[in-house]
Amino acid sequence: MSVNKNALIRYKTIDKCLQNRYRKWTLESLISSCSDALYEYEGREINVSKRTIQLDIQMMRSDKLGYNAPIVVYDKKFYKYEDESFSITNIPLNENDMNVLSETVEMLKQFKDFSLFSELGGIIQRLEDKVYSEKTQQSSIIHLDKNEKLKGLEFLDVIYQAILKKIAIKLTYQSFKAETPSVIGFHPYILKEFNNRWFLVGRKSEQIVTFALDRIINIDYDTSIEYKLDNFDGDKYYKDVIGVTVTNIRAERIQFWVDKNNAPYVETKPFHRSQRIIEKTEDGVIFNIFVKINFELERMILGFGDSIKVIKPKKLRERIHSKLQKANKLYEK
């Protein structure tokens, strides 16, 4: 169930009050303490009613949040914990909590290459130790696809820090086509992940370009160059794009047919956010997307082999046809 921030502040405040055995807590004193706490956190007066605190106590007593707090009333007006050692912060984790935490740990560990998570490292380790000390070790239920041997991952945090602190960099870069590396002055804007590979997007001279991290040889900060801060919007930049290759051509409507056996896969995992169903036929489904034609789009279409057919535009249809003919020749030899 959803619990808002103010409610959590009140629960924590009531818990702290009831742990203090040297004071008698009335409903009015609990209201006052919660009001003070909310003012301290929010910086403004928040009206806390008698009814609100009564409902809070009822909620803390229940199992809805897993507290089961032993709050009792004595002398008909004072509140206390029947178990003096109780605190909502000391609630033991149940099996479901352990399973959720275990999977959360595994997911957090996927981001270990970023210093953003470095301070969490010790916490994650302690959490992992806690989880596995209290439950039978089992294999992970959630498996995230990540290639630990992928080149360039060591540059993730250097780039992240450069973007965060707005520092220009010098890239030593060698594309697959280049015979020798080049040193490039660059203003990094965003890191983008696609198909289990990482890419760096930013400004080179007057152009927005993309570099694959696995082709980067070295990175140096260049504080001698003023960082060019553009109003770059990654969501807008990739709005009409599948993958990372952004061309200067305009987006256009791509219409394609997928046979009935594979159409459900395309329906449930669209090629692009713009995907729409145009027509359902006896042997398949005709889809429509609005994107820029690029390498990733072609690769995606080719990946469906004989279960897909491009209807339009004509230039893409002919290009896919040509590639399939060349592929077919490889098997005719």
Helices and strands as residue ranges (DSSP letters): H 5-19, H 27-42, H 50-61, E 71-74, E 78-81, G 88-90, H 95-108, G 109-111, G 115-120, H 121-133, G 153-155, H 156-165, E 169-173, E 182-194, E 197-204, E 207-212, G 213-215, E 216-221, H 234-237, E 252-259, H 263-268, E 276-280, E 284-291, H 295-302, G 305-307, E 308-312, H 314-332
